[in-house]
């Protein structure tokens, strides 16, 4: 059951329930979600109850801030990067305790494939395989379709088509149309089912929690995102999120995503000085002759 929370008393009652939950599902909606856009709606699902919170009207009270920043309360999300960036830069909220289901999907897909042995480092064939091994990211609809055998992609695509036509006003209109309320519920209602599905199939939760923390800070830690096609708008997993390699010293900055990596991450014969993900993004753009589109 979904409740549209638009009054303070409703928010108080919702927080009473959420503060008792050790885990819940979370999603944000808004125009151009991120630091340069807005958060109009936050949807939280807990114990078969969905709260669609009207942030435009209510804002963030202290209890909601504390809940989102509490690392001991697990938040199931699907690609938390833009949500985390918006919460931090628009409301000074450092989202913590994320378990990102998209990362669980990546690890599960990897476990279903045969392990690839890379050629000798430094050879052209080595770098070709490194670039081609960068994981593609599935949207939530396709993840649900593939793993739970529930067809939701068409419904999500219908709403995305409306977003592309009228995204600026869509999430701010009141009353919120029923199809958007249904969309909010859809974005959270399967996350816990996916979470348990991936755990049953051997996905390492500790590894995912650590990777999700890096995923949540991936965009919000960047001072300026403007015009950087390597940071947003493409469907590839950033390097060093799941397969994290800590290093000491200054490192080398990728010319695309501006992140620091070990020297071995770069092909000495490639003057572009791009990490494997950025190289993959560049390849994809050159092949298709277009810039990455905004992903919803």
C-alpha positions in Angstrom: 0.0 0.0 0.0 1.3 3.5 -0.9 0.7 6.6 1.1 1.4 10.1 -0.4 3.0 12.0 2.5 2.2 15.7 2.2 1.4 16.9 5.7 3.7 17.1 8.7 1.6 14.7 10.8 1.8 12.1 8.1 5.6 12.6 8.0 5.8 12.1 11.8 3.8 8.9 11.5 6.0 7.6 8.6 9.2 8.4 10.6 7.9 6.5 13.6 7.7 3.4 11.4 10.9 4.0 9.5 13.0 4.6 12.6 12.2 1.0 13.7 13.4 -0.5 10.4 16.9 -1.9 10.0 16.6 -1.9 6.2 14.3 -0.1 3.7 14.2 0.7 -0.1 14.8 4.2 -1.2 14.5 6.3 -4.4 14.5 10.0 -5.3 12.7 11.7 -8.1 13.0 15.2 -9.5 13.7 17.3 -12.5 17.3 16.6 -13.8 18.1 14.7 -10.6 21.5 15.8 -9.3 23.2 18.9 -8.0 21.9 21.1 -10.9 18.3 19.9 -10.6 15.8 19.2 -7.9 14.5 16.5 -5.5 10.7 16.7 -5.5 9.8 13.3 -4.2 11.5 10.7 -2.0 10.0 7.2 -2.0 10.7 4.8 0.8 9.4 1.2 1.1 9.4 -0.7 4.3 7.5 -3.8 5.4 5.2 -3.7 2.4 4.4 0.0 3.1 5.4 2.6 0.6 5.8 6.2 1.6 5.9 8.8 -1.2 7.2 11.9 0.5 6.5 15.3 -1.0 9.8 17.1 -0.5 8.6 20.2 -2.3 6.1 20.8 0.4 7.8 19.3 3.5 11.5 19.6 2.9 13.9 17.5 5.0 13.2 17.5 8.8 15.9 16.6 11.3 14.6 13.0 11.7 14.7 12.3 8.0 18.2 13.7 7.7 19.5 11.6 10.5 17.9 8.5 9.0 19.5 9.0 5.6 22.9 9.7 7.1 22.7 6.7 9.6 25.3 4.1 8.4 23.7 1.4 10.6 20.4 1.5 8.7 20.6 -0.2 5.3 19.1 1.6 2.2 18.4 -0.5 -0.8 18.8 1.6 -3.9 19.3 1.1 -7.6 22.2 3.3 -9.0 22.5 5.7 -6.1 24.9 8.1 -7.7 22.6 10.9 -8.9 20.4 10.6 -5.7 23.5 10.9 -3.5 24.8 13.8 -5.5 21.5 15.7 -5.2 21.1 15.0 -1.5 24.6 16.3 -0.8 24.8 19.4 -2.9 21.2 20.5 -2.6 20.5 19.6 1.1 23.9 18.9 2.6 22.9 15.3 3.4 25.7 12.7 3.2 23.8 9.5 2.2 25.2 6.5 4.1 24.4 2.8 4.5 23.6 2.2 0.9 23.4 -1.3 -0.6 23.2 -0.7 -4.3 21.3 -3.4 -6.2 22.7 -2.4 -9.5 26.2 -3.4 -8.2 24.7 -6.7 -7.0 23.4 -7.3 -10.5 26.8 -6.6 -12.0 28.5 -9.1 -9.7 25.8 -11.7 -10.3 26.1 -11.4 -14.1 29.9 -11.8 -13.8 29.5 -15.0 -11.8 27.4 -16.5 -14.6 30.1 -15.9 -17.2 33.2 -17.9 -17.9 36.3 -16.4 -16.4 38.5 -14.7 -19.0 42.3 -15.0 -18.9 44.0 -11.8 -20.1 47.0 -11.9 -22.5 50.4 -10.6 -21.4 50.1 -7.0 -20.1 51.1 -4.2 -22.5 50.1 -6.1 -25.7 47.4 -4.7 -28.0 45.3 -7.7 -27.3 45.6 -7.2 -23.6 44.2 -3.7 -23.8 41.5 -4.7 -26.2 40.2 -7.3 -23.7 40.6 -4.8 -20.8 38.4 -2.2 -22.5 35.8 -4.8 -23.6 35.6 -6.2 -20.1 34.2 -3.0 -18.6 30.7 -4.0 -17.4 27.6 -2.5 -19.0 24.9 -1.4 -16.5 21.3 -2.5 -16.7 18.5 -0.3 -15.8 16.1 -1.4 -13.0 13.4 -2.5 -15.4 15.7 -4.8 -17.3 17.2 -6.1 -14.1 13.7 -7.0 -12.8 12.7 -8.6 -16.1 15.9 -10.7 -16.3 16.2 -11.9 -12.7 12.6 -12.0 -11.4 10.9 -12.7 -14.7 8.4 -9.8 -14.1 7.9 -7.5 -17.1 8.1 -3.9 -15.9 10.4 -2.4 -18.6 7.5 -1.3 -20.8 5.7 0.6 -18.0 9.0 2.3 -17.0 9.7 3.3 -20.6 6.3 4.8 -20.9 7.0 7.2 -18.0 10.5 7.9 -19.3 9.0 9.0 -22.6 6.9 11.5 -20.7 9.9 12.7 -18.8 11.7 13.5 -22.0 8.8 15.6 -23.2 7.9 17.4 -19.9 10.5 16.6 -17.2 10.8 20.1 -15.9 7.3 20.4 -14.5 6.3 16.7 -14.2 7.5 15.9 -10.6 6.6 19.3 -9.3 2.9 19.2 -10.3 0.3 18.7 -7.6 -1.7 16.6 -7.2 0.8 14.1 -8.6 -0.9 12.0 -11.3 -1.7 8.4 -10.5 0.7 7.0 -13.1 3.6 8.9 -11.4 2.5 7.6 -8.0 2.5 4.1 -9.5 6.0 4.7 -11.0 7.4 5.8 -7.6 6.1 2.6 -6.0 7.4 0.5 -8.9 10.9 1.9 -8.4 11.1 0.5 -4.8 8.8 -2.4 -4.6 11.1 -5.0 -6.1 14.4 -3.9 -4.6 14.2 -6.1 -1.5 13.1 -9.1 -3.6 16.2 -8.5 -5.8 18.4 -8.1 -2.7 17.4 -11.5 -1.3 17.6 -13.1 -4.8 21.2 -12.0 -5.3 22.2 -13.1 -1.8 20.7 -16.5 -2.4 22.8 -16.7 -5.5 26.1 -16.1 -3.8 26.7 -12.3 -4.2 29.1 -11.2 -1.5 27.3 -8.7 0.8 30.4 -7.3 2.5 32.0 -6.6 -0.9 28.8 -4.9 -2.1 28.5 -2.7 1.0 32.0 -1.4 0.5 31.5 -0.9 -3.2 28.2 0.9 -2.6 29.9 3.4 -0.3 32.3 4.3 -3.2 29.3 4.4 -5.6 27.5 6.9 -3.4 30.4 9.2 -3.2 31.4 8.8 -6.9 29.7 11.9 -8.2 29.2 14.0 -5.1 32.9 14.1 -4.5 33.6 15.8 -7.8 33.7 19.6 -7.6 32.3 20.2 -11.1 30.3 17.8 -13.3 29.4 20.3 -16.0 29.9 18.9 -19.6 31.9 15.8 -18.5 30.5 13.0 -20.6 32.7 10.5 -18.8 31.0 10.9 -15.4 27.3 10.8 -16.3 25.0 9.9 -19.1 26.5 6.5 -20.2 25.9 2.9 -19.2 29.3 1.6 -18.1 30.5 0.8 -14.5 33.2 3.1 -13.3 36.5 1.4 -12.6 37.6 0.9 -8.9 34.0 0.6 -7.6 33.7 -3.1 -7.2 37.2 -4.2 -8.0 38.8 -1.6 -5.8 42.6 -1.4 -5.6 43.9 1.0 -2.9 47.1 2.8 -3.6 49.5 5.1 -1.9 51.1 8.2 -3.3 49.7 10.7 -5.7 48.5 8.4 -8.5 47.7 9.4 -12.1 44.6 11.4 -12.9 42.4 10.1 -15.7 41.8 12.8 -18.3 38.1 11.7 -18.6 36.5 11.0 -15.2 39.3 12.9 -13.3 39.7 10.0 -10.8 43.1 8.9 -9.6 44.5 5.5 -10.5 47.7 3.4 -10.4 50.0 3.8 -13.4 49.2 0.3 -14.7 45.6 1.4 -15.4 46.8 3.4 -18.4 48.1 2.2 -21.8 51.5 3.8 -22.4 50.8 3.8 -26.1 47.6 5.8 -25.7 48.2 9.5 -25.4 44.6 10.2 -24.3 45.4 9.0 -20.8 42.0 7.5 -20.2 41.1 4.8 -17.6 39.4 1.7 -19.0 35.9 2.9 -18.4 36.5 6.3 -20.0 38.2 4.6 -22.9 35.1 2.3 -23.3 32.8 5.4 -23.2 34.9 7.1 -25.9 34.9 4.0 -28.1 31.1 3.7 -27.7 30.5 7.3 -28.6 32.9 7.2 -31.6 31.2 4.0 -32.9 27.7 5.4 -32.6 28.5 9.0 -33.5 26.7 10.6 -30.6 27.2 11.9 -27.2 25.9 9.9 -24.2 22.2 10.6 -23.5 20.9 11.5 -20.1 19.7 8.3 -18.3 16.6 8.3 -16.1 
